[in-house]
Amino acid sequence: VEDAVIRYLNRKPAGG
């Protein structure tokens, strides 16, 4: 899986 997809699917607020 592409890192870009990982970041997209893990769009969480900072701190978690």
Buried (B, 14 or more C-beta within 10 A) or exposed (E): EEEEEEEEEEEEEEEE
